């Protein structure tokens, strides 16, 4: 079964950190570009960060540069998103995405930043 399962979300105070994980199964993970998207209430889903299949190249949306770090472990079929210095505007459902000849989405994990 092809799937992505995110974990690691939660409620955190401004300035805090979280590490999101996305475990892949059912497909050749190491051949896929992996990305994290997020969708805040009332807003469109936006691309936050992506990483190439080998992990050699990463890209970030400007609003998260310097605070978010995407990484992957192809041996564990897992992609991570380290989020530091969280801000209330980071509140959203975070989705994992795998892209190659097809696209796979996870179910999302909620991140809420509030004091």
Protein Blocks (a to p, Z undefined) as FASTA:
>chain_A
ZZdddehiacddehiacddddddehiafklpccddddddehiacddfbdcdfkopaccdd
fklgokaccdddfklopacdddehiafklgccdddddddfbccddebjaddddZZ
